Amino acid sequence: MLHHFRLALAFGAILLFHLSPCAHAEVPKVPTQVPAYYRIQLGQFEITALQDGFTEHDTTVLQNINETDLSHLLSRMFVGNPKMQTSVNTYLINTGTNLVLVDAGAAKMARPTLGYVLQNMKDSGYDPSQVDTIIITHMHSDHIGGLIDAGGEPLFPKATVWVPQTESDFWLSQKNADVASAYIQPNFKKARDTAAPYLASGQWKTFKDGSVLVPGIQAVKTHGHTPGHTAYAVESKGQKLLIWGDLVHAHSIQFAHPGVSMEFDVNPKQAIATRKSILKMMAASKTLVAGMHLPFPGIGHVRAESKVSYAWVPIEYAPMPKAENKEDKGKNVKK
């Protein structure tokens, strides 16, 4: 009884405080978020995650999972149903010699919640004019749309854009576009429109599986989500990071059930096989990974829960290590 009496007195005091005529005036809210960039050091490389924004996918895009398992996994991870929020990330790598952007986001024209890569890049201390190399995981519009502005002009005038040969051949083919389903038809036009100014200027380049794009960054074949989908192995001073593109779209589902595919996978069977293989390798090697649709900043590790199930372990926030004779980051980038 004494305990309840004390609680009643406490709540009464709180109520009197809020009703008191000498209460402070209301403070205006500040409805803004911090700039969406996050930075880590990988050997001598500086990696900056840049968020382009987010999208919402209906859970109906998930395939090969029953409703009971779906609901359980979503609720377990406190993820919305029927709408799942999905981050769209890109990664900026300063090697000391090159400033490399991995994917370019979607651009403002896609939807109002996307198109913030350039602003976040500037807030992080870099300018698009400093980017000399862009490497693309695949040619879906949320990865290449940010290469051009609303008028079709290139946003990275000094950059060479490197695209997997298989990927470029597929999406820039009129023959493939003519026989494509209505669902993916728009992707072909967007791909052609985005590539056009870089093709005209000679800045659009292609490469084969396994190519080294710049010292320390090598292409890794991860086909399935699209015909030429490619991940990038980044290594400096023995430290490694795999930027795996769209290997996982729904983190709450596909780590636990890697056999779940997405409606927009071009080859679902191959995408599933690739995901299972990469998850197994990353869990075994404990290699740091980064994903374009993992919760921002999308950097962390894969932990094996069983022989067929995995978990996502995001990195913890940490300050950047202090550098000796720290100078303006842009000074070390070849222009």
Residue frames as qw, qx, qy, qz and C-alpha x, y, z in Angstrom:
[[0.000, 0.885, 0.466, 0.000, 0.00, 0.00, 0.00],
 [0.324, -0.774, 0.095, 0.536, 2.82, 2.37, 0.92],
 [0.415, -0.088, 0.594, 0.683, 4.40, 1.78, -2.53],
 [0.173, 0.621, 0.654, 0.396, 1.16, 2.65, -4.35],
 [0.187, -0.906, -0.292, 0.244, 0.73, 5.71, -2.14],
 [0.383, -0.566, 0.295, 0.667, 4.19, 6.99, -3.09],
 [0.330, 0.206, 0.673, 0.629, 3.49, 6.42, -6.79],
 [0.032, 0.811, 0.569, 0.133, 0.25, 8.39, -6.49],
 [0.279, -0.848, -0.044, 0.448, 2.09, 11.29, -4.86],
 [0.414, -0.285, 0.498, 0.706, 4.74, 11.25, -7.62],
 [0.226, 0.449, 0.688, 0.524, 2.19, 11.31, -10.45],
 [0.108, -0.890, -0.432, 0.102, 0.30, 14.04, -8.66],
 [0.352, -0.682, 0.153, 0.623, 3.44, 16.15, -8.46],
 [0.345, 0.023, 0.628, 0.697, 4.03, 15.67, -12.20],
 [0.089, 0.692, 0.657, 0.283, 0.46, 16.73, -12.98],
 [0.220, -0.891, -0.229, 0.325, 0.74, 19.85, -10.79],
 [0.407, -0.424, 0.356, 0.726, 4.00, 20.76, -12.56],
 [0.244, 0.261, 0.675, 0.645, 2.36, 20.62, -16.00],
 [0.074, -0.797, -0.570, -0.184, -0.65, 22.63, -14.80],
 [0.413, -0.591, -0.184, 0.668, 1.49, 25.24, -13.06],
 [0.318, 0.928, 0.188, -0.044, 1.10, 28.77, -14.53],
 [0.158, -0.856, 0.416, 0.263, 4.89, 29.25, -14.34],
 [0.840, 0.085, 0.477, 0.246, 5.64, 26.39, -16.77],
 [0.252, -0.408, 0.445, 0.756, 8.11, 27.25, -19.54],
 [0.570, 0.572, -0.073, -0.586, 6.90, 28.38, -22.96],
 [0.917, 0.228, 0.324, 0.046, 6.85, 25.75, -25.70],
 [0.251, -0.581, 0.551, 0.544, 10.17, 25.36, -27.57],
 [0.701, 0.531, -0.187, -0.439, 9.77, 25.07, -31.38],
 [0.891, -0.065, 0.428, 0.138, 10.74, 21.68, -32.76],
 [0.078, 0.671, -0.566, -0.472, 13.57, 21.26, -35.28],
 [0.882, 0.208, 0.366, -0.211, 12.22, 18.72, -37.82],
 [0.546, 0.698, -0.454, -0.092, 15.50, 17.96, -39.58],
 [0.965, -0.195, 0.080, 0.154, 17.94, 15.04, -39.53],
 [0.379, -0.670, 0.457, 0.446, 21.73, 15.04, -39.59],
 [0.497, 0.595, -0.490, -0.399, 23.38, 14.76, -43.03],
 [0.963, -0.045, 0.227, -0.137, 23.38, 11.11, -44.07],
 [0.623, 0.574, -0.508, 0.151, 27.04, 10.22, -44.37],
 [0.791, -0.560, 0.246, -0.033, 29.22, 7.92, -42.29],
 [0.450, 0.738, -0.497, 0.069, 32.96, 7.35, -42.54],
 [0.892, -0.386, 0.217, 0.098, 35.34, 4.50, -41.73],
 [0.076, 0.756, -0.620, -0.194, 39.03, 3.88, -42.33],
 [0.982, 0.100, 0.160, -0.013, 40.05, 0.74, -44.25],
 [0.777, 0.023, 0.131, 0.616, 43.82, 0.51, -44.21],
 [0.247, -0.239, 0.101, 0.934, 44.90, 3.64, -46.06],
 [0.078, -0.407, -0.614, -0.672, 41.52, 4.00, -47.78],
 [0.218, 0.160, 0.452, -0.850, 38.81, 6.27, -46.46],
 [0.078, -0.366, -0.859, -0.350, 35.29, 4.89, -47.03],
 [0.236, 0.124, 0.284, -0.921, 32.33, 7.25, -46.83],
 [0.117, 0.451, 0.881, 0.083, 28.81, 5.84, -46.89],
 [0.182, 0.096, -0.071, -0.976, 26.34, 8.23, -48.52],
 [0.311, 0.425, 0.825, -0.207, 22.60, 7.70, -48.30],
 [0.011, -0.184, -0.520, -0.834, 20.59, 8.63, -51.36],
 [0.535, -0.172, 0.079, -0.823, 17.37, 8.26, -49.35],
 [0.316, 0.005, 0.921, -0.226, 14.89, 5.45, -48.94],
 [0.468, -0.060, -0.563, -0.678, 12.07, 3.63, -50.68],
 [0.582, -0.071, 0.618, -0.523, 9.14, 1.58, -49.45],
 [0.330, 0.128, -0.843, -0.406, 8.45, -1.85, -50.90],
 [0.806, -0.180, 0.041, -0.562, 5.26, -3.79, -50.48],
 [0.498, -0.368, 0.779, -0.093, 5.91, -7.19, -48.93],
 [0.854, 0.381, 0.292, -0.200, 4.31, -8.78, -52.00],
 [0.461, 0.759, -0.452, -0.082, 7.63, -8.28, -53.83],
 [0.284, -0.474, 0.822, -0.138, 9.06, -11.06, -51.65],
 [0.827, 0.182, -0.368, -0.383, 8.86, -14.52, -53.20],
 [0.685, 0.131, -0.701, 0.150, 9.37, -18.07, -51.90],
 [0.077, 0.066, -0.705, 0.702, 8.12, -17.43, -48.37],
 [0.269, -0.560, -0.761, -0.186, 4.78, -18.23, -46.72],
 [0.205, -0.754, -0.126, -0.612, 2.70, -15.63, -44.93],
 [0.765, -0.625, -0.154, 0.027, 3.29, -17.11, -41.47],
 [0.760, -0.140, -0.005, 0.635, 7.10, -17.00, -41.74],
 [0.270, 0.543, 0.157, 0.780, 6.96, -13.58, -43.36],
 [0.392, -0.796, -0.161, -0.432, 4.87, -12.05, -40.58],
 [0.818, -0.514, -0.099, 0.237, 7.06, -13.64, -37.90],
 [0.681, 0.051, 0.048, 0.729, 10.32, -12.36, -39.37],
 [0.098, 0.636, 0.165, 0.747, 9.00, -8.85, -40.00],
 [0.536, -0.777, -0.134, -0.301, 7.55, -8.49, -36.50],
 [0.851, -0.333, -0.103, 0.394, 10.68, -9.96, -34.92],
 [0.531, 0.068, 0.080, 0.841, 12.75, -7.20, -36.54],
 [0.018, 0.692, 0.367, -0.621, 10.08, -4.51, -35.94],
 [0.088, -0.107, 0.545, 0.827, 9.72, -3.98, -39.70],
 [0.494, 0.289, 0.176, -0.801, 6.48, -2.67, -41.16],
 [0.144, 0.173, 0.930, 0.290, 3.96, -4.86, -42.95],
 [0.857, 0.361, 0.324, 0.175, 2.75, -4.48, -45.68],
 [0.399, 0.878, -0.152, 0.216, 5.32, -1.71, -46.35],
 [0.817, -0.329, 0.000, 0.473, 9.04, -2.22, -45.74],
 [0.066, 0.970, -0.186, -0.144, 11.39, 0.77, -45.65],
 [0.891, 0.092, 0.155, 0.416, 14.55, 0.16, -47.67],
 [0.227, -0.807, 0.207, 0.504, 17.62, 2.38, -47.59],
 [0.751, 0.612, 0.072, 0.237, 19.42, 3.32, -50.82],
 [0.513, -0.746, 0.240, 0.350, 23.16, 3.70, -50.17],
 [0.696, 0.654, -0.185, 0.232, 26.25, 4.55, -52.18],
 [0.760, -0.526, 0.068, 0.375, 29.92, 4.46, -51.16],
 [0.328, 0.910, -0.214, 0.137, 32.71, 6.96, -51.79],
 [0.897, -0.255, 0.048, 0.359, 36.27, 5.61, -51.61],
 [0.137, 0.939, -0.314, 0.029, 39.27, 7.93, -51.30],
 [0.960, 0.023, -0.082, 0.268, 42.29, 5.76, -52.08],
 [0.463, -0.662, 0.182, 0.560, 44.68, 8.70, -51.79],
 [0.239, -0.161, 0.599, 0.747, 45.08, 8.66, -55.56],
 [0.187, -0.308, -0.674, -0.645, 41.52, 8.21, -56.82],
 [0.375, 0.092, 0.482, -0.786, 38.14, 9.33, -55.55],
 [0.199, -0.070, -0.900, -0.382, 35.81, 6.47, -56.46],
 [0.563, -0.001, 0.283, -0.776, 32.02, 6.48, -56.19],
 [0.012, 0.064, 0.990, 0.128, 30.33, 3.07, -56.10],
 [0.018, 0.636, 0.756, 0.156, 26.83, 3.59, -57.58],
 [0.106, 0.181, 0.040, 0.977, 25.18, 6.99, -57.87],
 [0.219, 0.348, 0.610, -0.678, 21.73, 6.61, -56.35],
 [0.333, 0.543, 0.765, 0.094, 18.44, 7.38, -58.02],
 [0.104, 0.180, 0.204, 0.957, 18.29, 11.19, -58.45],
 [0.246, 0.203, 0.418, -0.851, 15.45, 13.46, -57.39],
 [0.501, 0.133, -0.398, -0.757, 13.33, 12.60, -60.41],
 [0.333, -0.059, -0.940, -0.043, 12.66, 9.08, -59.08],
 [0.469, -0.683, -0.546, -0.123, 10.67, 10.02, -55.95],
 [0.127, -0.878, 0.125, -0.445, 10.88, 12.72, -53.27],
 [0.772, -0.601, 0.207, -0.020, 12.50, 10.41, -50.71],
 [0.849, 0.009, 0.253, 0.463, 15.50, 9.79, -53.00],
 [0.479, 0.745, 0.109, 0.451, 18.16, 11.88, -54.70],
 [0.372, -0.923, 0.090, -0.039, 20.30, 13.11, -51.80],
 [0.889, -0.030, 0.032, 0.456, 23.69, 11.67, -52.75],
 [0.438, 0.571, -0.009, 0.694, 25.14, 14.94, -54.05],
 [0.316, -0.808, 0.063, -0.494, 24.02, 16.96, -51.03],
 [0.853, -0.513, 0.095, 0.025, 25.30, 14.36, -48.59],
 [0.812, 0.220, 0.002, 0.540, 28.57, 14.15, -50.54],
 [0.186, 0.701, -0.077, 0.684, 29.04, 17.90, -50.21],
 [0.586, -0.730, 0.082, -0.342, 28.11, 17.81, -46.52],
 [0.942, -0.252, 0.039, 0.216, 30.74, 15.09, -46.06],
 [0.356, -0.746, 0.306, 0.473, 33.45, 17.40, -47.42],
 [0.434, -0.043, 0.692, 0.575, 33.70, 16.32, -51.05],
 [0.416, 0.558, -0.030, -0.718, 32.46, 17.75, -54.34],
 [0.853, 0.364, 0.366, -0.078, 31.17, 15.82, -57.40],
 [0.490, 0.831, -0.263, -0.015, 33.83, 17.50, -59.53],
 [0.217, -0.663, 0.713, -0.075, 36.49, 15.66, -57.50],
 [0.831, 0.019, 0.540, -0.131, 35.13, 12.21, -58.38],
 [0.173, 0.582, -0.631, -0.483, 37.33, 10.72, -61.10],
 [0.235, 0.071, -0.945, -0.214, 35.97, 7.15, -61.14],
 [0.681, -0.059, 0.276, -0.676, 32.46, 5.75, -60.81],
 [0.153, 0.114, -0.968, -0.164, 31.90, 2.00, -60.69],
 [0.657, -0.082, -0.062, -0.747, 28.42, 0.56, -61.06],
 [0.415, -0.122, 0.874, -0.222, 27.11, -2.63, -59.42],
 [0.289, 0.384, 0.839, 0.255, 24.21, -2.88, -61.89],
 [0.039, 0.116, 0.305, 0.944, 22.02, -0.68, -64.04],
 [0.161, -0.698, -0.698, 0.016, 18.74, -0.47, -62.15],
 [0.105, 0.783, 0.159, 0.592, 17.62, 3.16, -61.94],
 [0.540, -0.837, -0.016, -0.088, 18.19, 3.50, -58.19],
 [0.777, -0.358, 0.217, 0.469, 21.89, 2.85, -58.85],
 [0.490, 0.120, 0.368, 0.781, 22.54, 4.86, -62.01],
 [0.076, 0.852, 0.475, 0.206, 19.79, 7.52, -62.04],
 [0.345, -0.882, -0.035, 0.320, 21.99, 9.89, -60.05],
 [0.619, -0.057, 0.361, 0.695, 24.54, 10.07, -62.87],
 [0.148, 0.378, 0.407, 0.818, 22.46, 12.72, -64.67],
 [0.146, 0.217, 0.388, -0.884, 20.25, 15.66, -63.74],
 [0.488, 0.513, 0.587, -0.392, 16.61, 16.21, -64.69],
 [0.453, 0.758, -0.154, -0.444, 17.71, 17.64, -68.04],
 [0.960, 0.256, 0.059, 0.100, 19.85, 14.63, -68.91],
 [0.308, 0.814, -0.411, 0.272, 23.16, 16.38, -68.28],
 [0.774, -0.012, -0.537, 0.333, 26.00, 14.51, -66.53],
 [0.481, -0.860, -0.016, -0.167, 26.46, 15.33, -62.84],
 [0.712, -0.521, 0.330, 0.337, 30.04, 13.99, -62.74],
 [0.536, 0.823, -0.116, -0.148, 31.78, 15.75, -65.63],
 [0.112, 0.740, -0.663, 0.008, 35.30, 14.50, -64.84],
 [0.624, -0.265, 0.706, -0.205, 34.50, 10.88, -63.99],
 [0.367, 0.207, -0.825, -0.377, 34.99, 7.72, -65.99],
 [0.762, -0.115, 0.290, -0.567, 31.96, 5.47, -65.48],
 [0.144, 0.290, -0.939, -0.118, 32.87, 1.77, -65.33],
 [0.785, 0.020, 0.170, -0.595, 30.06, -0.73, -65.93],
 [0.577, -0.138, 0.801, 0.076, 30.23, -4.55, -66.11],
 [0.116, 0.214, -0.684, -0.688, 30.31, -5.58, -69.78],
 [0.074, -0.315, -0.938, -0.125, 27.47, -8.10, -69.39],
 [0.010, 0.632, 0.559, -0.537, 25.34, -5.52, -67.61],
 [0.105, 0.537, -0.188, -0.816, 25.90, -2.78, -70.16],
 [0.097, 0.067, -0.823, -0.555, 25.27, -5.13, -73.10],
 [0.027, -0.436, -0.897, 0.071, 21.98, -6.31, -71.59],
 [0.026, 0.712, 0.481, -0.511, 20.38, -2.99, -70.64],
 [0.090, 0.600, -0.243, -0.757, 21.55, -1.02, -73.67],
 [0.140, 0.032, 0.884, 0.445, 20.26, -3.62, -76.13],
 [0.499, 0.128, -0.082, -0.853, 17.17, -2.59, -78.08],
 [0.570, 0.024, -0.769, -0.289, 16.61, -6.25, -78.94],
 [0.277, -0.168, -0.834, 0.446, 16.38, -7.15, -75.24],
 [0.206, 0.185, 0.304, -0.912, 14.10, -4.19, -74.61],
 [0.510, 0.077, -0.436, -0.738, 11.71, -5.27, -77.37],
 [0.647, -0.127, -0.733, -0.165, 11.12, -8.71, -75.83],
 [0.127, 0.079, -0.697, 0.702, 11.14, -7.63, -72.16],
 [0.179, -0.599, -0.776, 0.080, 8.07, -7.87, -69.96],
 [0.066, -0.820, -0.243, -0.514, 6.02, -4.76, -69.32],
 [0.652, -0.727, -0.152, 0.153, 7.26, -4.81, -65.71],
 [0.620, -0.459, 0.197, 0.605, 10.91, -4.17, -66.62],
 [0.507, 0.648, 0.349, 0.448, 10.42, -2.28, -69.90],
 [0.064, -0.990, -0.022, -0.121, 10.89, 1.15, -68.23],
 [0.667, -0.600, 0.286, 0.336, 14.31, 0.08, -66.91],
 [0.698, 0.226, 0.398, 0.550, 15.67, -0.20, -70.46],
 [0.223, 0.847, 0.216, 0.432, 14.71, 3.36, -71.39],
 [0.424, -0.900, 0.099, 0.004, 16.07, 4.77, -68.13],
 [0.777, -0.307, 0.338, 0.434, 19.33, 2.90, -68.69],
 [0.574, 0.458, 0.350, 0.581, 19.73, 4.25, -72.22],
 [0.012, -0.936, -0.145, -0.320, 18.86, 7.81, -71.17],
 [0.579, -0.786, 0.169, 0.137, 21.33, 7.71, -68.28],
 [0.764, -0.159, 0.382, 0.495, 24.19, 6.23, -70.30],
 [0.535, 0.753, 0.296, 0.244, 23.70, 8.51, -73.32],
 [0.057, 0.980, -0.177, 0.076, 25.76, 11.58, -72.29],
 [0.542, -0.614, 0.557, 0.140, 28.62, 9.45, -70.94],
 [0.775, 0.234, 0.522, 0.269, 28.63, 7.31, -74.08],
 [0.429, 0.873, 0.150, 0.178, 28.72, 10.45, -76.23],
 [0.102, -0.932, 0.341, -0.072, 31.69, 11.86, -74.30],
 [0.684, 0.381, -0.601, 0.161, 33.60, 8.55, -74.22],
 [0.210, -0.499, 0.613, -0.575, 33.39, 8.38, -70.41],
 [0.886, -0.107, 0.209, -0.400, 31.28, 5.18, -70.38],
 [0.260, 0.502, -0.824, -0.048, 33.63, 2.18, -70.13],
 [0.930, -0.171, -0.073, -0.316, 32.99, -1.53, -69.66],
 [0.034, -0.570, 0.808, -0.149, 35.02, -4.30, -68.04],
 [0.722, -0.008, -0.666, -0.187, 35.03, -8.07, -67.62],
 [0.812, -0.558, -0.107, -0.136, 34.46, -10.11, -64.45],
 [0.858, -0.291, -0.047, 0.421, 37.44, -10.01, -62.10],
 [0.447, 0.637, -0.010, 0.628, 38.90, -6.76, -63.44],
 [0.440, -0.461, -0.309, 0.706, 40.82, -4.37, -61.18],
 [0.194, 0.886, 0.363, 0.212, 39.19, -0.97, -61.68],
 [0.063, 0.864, -0.351, 0.355, 41.71, 1.01, -59.63],
 [0.431, 0.267, -0.775, 0.378, 44.47, -0.37, -57.40],
 [0.086, -0.030, 0.743, -0.663, 42.77, -1.99, -54.39],
 [0.604, 0.274, 0.336, -0.669, 39.31, -2.37, -55.94],
 [0.021, 0.153, -0.907, -0.392, 38.46, -5.55, -57.87],
 [0.668, 0.007, -0.199, -0.717, 35.20, -6.67, -59.51],
 [0.238, -0.082, 0.946, -0.206, 33.57, -9.82, -58.12],
 [0.363, -0.122, -0.694, -0.610, 31.00, -11.73, -60.20],
 [0.205, 0.186, 0.770, -0.575, 27.63, -11.82, -58.39],
 [0.296, -0.037, -0.544, -0.784, 25.18, -12.28, -61.25],
 [0.102, -0.369, -0.919, 0.090, 21.51, -13.08, -60.78],
 [0.075, 0.655, 0.425, -0.620, 19.71, -10.01, -59.52],
 [0.512, 0.768, -0.107, -0.369, 20.60, -8.67, -62.96],
 [0.929, 0.347, -0.060, 0.112, 22.60, -10.41, -65.72],
 [0.606, 0.468, -0.317, 0.560, 25.83, -8.59, -64.89],
 [0.511, -0.832, 0.001, -0.215, 25.33, -7.69, -61.23],
 [0.684, 0.334, -0.409, 0.503, 28.79, -7.16, -59.71],
 [0.590, -0.790, -0.096, 0.136, 30.22, -6.70, -56.22],
 [0.410, 0.763, -0.328, 0.378, 33.53, -4.99, -55.45],
 [0.828, -0.376, -0.219, 0.354, 36.29, -6.28, -53.20],
 [0.086, 0.910, -0.190, 0.360, 38.11, -3.36, -51.60],
 [0.874, -0.325, -0.151, 0.327, 41.44, -3.96, -49.87],
 [0.221, 0.828, -0.283, 0.431, 44.10, -1.75, -48.32],
 [0.038, -0.564, 0.689, -0.454, 46.93, -2.75, -45.97],
 [0.184, 0.005, -0.974, 0.133, 45.38, -6.19, -45.48],
 [0.310, 0.313, 0.587, -0.679, 41.97, -4.82, -44.44],
 [0.013, 0.160, 0.817, 0.553, 39.06, -5.91, -46.62],
 [0.412, 0.367, 0.393, -0.735, 35.54, -4.78, -47.47],
 [0.180, 0.243, 0.836, 0.457, 33.08, -6.32, -49.93],
 [0.358, 0.306, 0.108, -0.875, 30.59, -3.84, -51.38],
 [0.275, 0.109, 0.945, 0.142, 27.95, -6.31, -52.52],
 [0.231, -0.090, -0.460, -0.853, 25.34, -4.12, -54.20],
 [0.673, -0.145, -0.012, -0.725, 21.87, -5.68, -54.12],
 [0.332, 0.112, -0.934, 0.069, 22.76, -9.08, -52.74],
 [0.155, -0.457, -0.802, 0.353, 20.21, -8.40, -49.96],
 [0.120, -0.490, -0.292, -0.813, 17.17, -6.14, -50.28],
 [0.641, -0.593, -0.137, -0.467, 15.13, -7.12, -47.21],
 [0.186, 0.474, -0.746, 0.429, 17.54, -7.55, -44.30],
 [0.561, -0.227, 0.516, -0.607, 14.81, -8.75, -41.93],
 [0.916, 0.193, 0.142, -0.323, 13.99, -11.65, -44.27],
 [0.795, 0.532, -0.290, -0.006, 16.88, -12.62, -46.54],
 [0.041, 0.587, -0.750, 0.302, 19.58, -13.17, -43.93],
 [0.579, -0.145, 0.686, -0.417, 17.41, -15.63, -42.05],
 [0.758, 0.353, 0.545, -0.065, 15.95, -17.08, -45.28],
 [0.141, -0.500, 0.502, 0.692, 18.46, -16.58, -48.15],
 [0.256, 0.219, 0.866, 0.369, 16.16, -18.52, -50.47],
 [0.214, 0.790, 0.474, -0.325, 13.68, -15.64, -50.56],
 [0.414, 0.179, 0.405, 0.795, 13.89, -13.80, -53.88],
 [0.124, 0.515, 0.192, -0.826, 12.57, -10.44, -55.05],
 [0.598, 0.645, 0.448, -0.160, 10.01, -9.77, -57.76],
 [0.365, 0.900, -0.176, -0.159, 12.54, -7.62, -59.61],
 [0.500, -0.436, 0.690, 0.289, 15.31, -10.26, -59.72],
 [0.528, 0.504, -0.441, -0.522, 15.98, -10.90, -63.42],
 [0.679, 0.141, -0.718, -0.059, 17.12, -14.45, -62.67],
 [0.634, -0.605, 0.183, -0.445, 15.72, -15.42, -59.22],
 [0.986, -0.119, -0.067, 0.092, 17.30, -18.89, -59.16],
 [0.669, 0.371, -0.219, 0.606, 20.77, -17.50, -59.88],
 [0.133, -0.707, 0.195, -0.667, 20.26, -14.59, -57.45],
 [0.822, -0.504, 0.076, -0.254, 19.44, -17.04, -54.64],
 [0.939, 0.041, -0.099, 0.326, 22.46, -19.23, -55.39],
 [0.406, 0.564, -0.208, 0.688, 24.75, -16.17, -55.45],
 [0.400, -0.703, 0.161, -0.565, 23.35, -14.84, -52.17],
 [0.930, -0.363, 0.016, -0.055, 23.79, -18.18, -50.39],
 [0.835, 0.229, -0.135, 0.482, 27.37, -18.50, -51.65],
 [0.215, 0.621, -0.204, 0.726, 28.42, -14.97, -50.68],
 [0.593, -0.660, 0.097, -0.451, 26.74, -15.09, -47.26],
 [0.966, -0.216, -0.055, 0.134, 28.54, -18.34, -46.48],
 [0.686, 0.338, -0.151, 0.626, 31.91, -16.91, -47.54],
 [0.028, -0.687, 0.154, -0.710, 31.47, -13.63, -45.66],
 [0.754, -0.586, 0.045, -0.294, 30.38, -15.38, -42.46],
 [0.950, -0.085, -0.065, 0.293, 33.35, -17.76, -42.62],
 [0.590, 0.358, -0.094, 0.718, 35.93, -15.08, -43.42],
 [0.310, -0.726, -0.390, 0.474, 34.38, -12.43, -41.13],
 [0.337, 0.177, 0.280, 0.882, 35.01, -9.90, -43.90],
 [0.131, 0.491, 0.303, -0.807, 33.41, -6.50, -43.51],
 [0.253, 0.418, 0.735, 0.470, 30.59, -5.96, -46.01],
 [0.162, 0.365, 0.135, -0.907, 28.55, -3.04, -47.30],
 [0.239, 0.409, 0.845, 0.248, 25.19, -3.19, -49.08],
 [0.028, -0.202, -0.271, -0.941, 23.18, -0.70, -51.07],
 [0.532, -0.445, -0.363, -0.622, 19.89, -1.69, -49.41],
 [0.577, -0.299, -0.649, 0.397, 21.01, -2.50, -45.88],
 [0.279, -0.912, -0.296, 0.055, 20.00, -0.08, -43.10],
 [0.343, 0.802, -0.197, 0.447, 22.22, 2.99, -43.39],
 [0.152, 0.741, -0.476, -0.448, 25.21, 3.12, -43.33],
 [0.917, 0.307, -0.110, -0.229, 24.85, -0.47, -44.51],
 [0.408, 0.568, -0.678, 0.226, 28.24, -1.60, -43.18],
 [0.689, -0.453, 0.420, -0.380, 28.75, -4.60, -40.92],
 [0.018, -0.338, 0.939, 0.068, 29.34, -8.33, -40.71],
 [0.785, -0.049, -0.403, -0.469, 27.48, -11.53, -41.53],
 [0.311, -0.356, 0.804, -0.361, 27.08, -14.04, -38.71],
 [0.485, -0.025, -0.815, -0.316, 26.12, -17.67, -39.36],
 [0.607, -0.288, 0.346, -0.655, 23.16, -18.79, -37.25],
 [0.849, 0.006, 0.520, -0.090, 23.07, -22.28, -38.76],
 [0.503, -0.062, 0.663, 0.550, 24.23, -23.97, -41.96],
 [0.217, 0.508, 0.648, 0.525, 21.47, -22.23, -43.90],
 [0.172, -0.907, -0.362, -0.132, 20.60, -19.14, -41.87],
 [0.504, 0.180, -0.174, 0.827, 22.47, -15.91, -41.14],
 [0.218, -0.863, -0.382, 0.250, 22.18, -12.67, -39.18],
 [0.366, 0.721, 0.008, 0.588, 23.22, -9.10, -39.92],
 [0.589, -0.587, -0.249, 0.498, 25.56, -7.43, -37.40],
 [0.283, 0.896, 0.073, 0.333, 25.92, -3.68, -38.12],
 [0.536, 0.194, -0.349, 0.744, 29.08, -1.83, -37.13],
 [0.337, -0.766, -0.415, 0.357, 28.97, 0.45, -34.12],
 [0.188, 0.956, 0.012, 0.226, 29.46, 4.19, -34.39],
 [0.737, -0.379, 0.015, 0.559, 33.08, 5.20, -33.94],
 [0.072, 0.927, -0.131, -0.345, 35.06, 8.40, -34.53],
 [0.769, 0.582, -0.178, 0.194, 37.63, 8.51, -37.31],
 [0.781, -0.328, -0.062, 0.528, 41.22, 7.94, -36.19],
 [0.044, -0.940, 0.101, 0.324, 43.27, 11.10, -35.91],
 [0.814, 0.451, 0.072, 0.359, 45.60, 11.55, -38.86],
 [0.537, -0.463, 0.071, 0.702, 49.08, 13.05, -38.65],
 [0.101, -0.280, 0.306, 0.904, 49.42, 16.42, -40.36],
 [0.354, 0.565, 0.743, -0.065, 45.76, 16.34, -41.29],
 [0.014, -0.217, 0.309, 0.926, 45.05, 18.33, -44.44],
 [0.614, 0.336, 0.054, -0.712, 42.05, 19.02, -46.60],
 [0.739, 0.079, 0.670, -0.003, 40.85, 15.63, -47.94],
 [0.659, 0.726, 0.167, -0.109, 40.51, 17.01, -51.43],
 [0.044, 0.851, -0.489, -0.188, 44.25, 17.78, -51.65],
 [0.402, -0.339, 0.843, 0.111, 45.14, 14.10, -51.80],
 [0.678, 0.436, 0.583, -0.104, 42.75, 13.37, -54.63],
 [0.335, -0.068, 0.561, 0.754, 43.97, 13.46, -58.21],
 [0.374, 0.668, 0.325, -0.555, 41.92, 15.98, -60.17]]
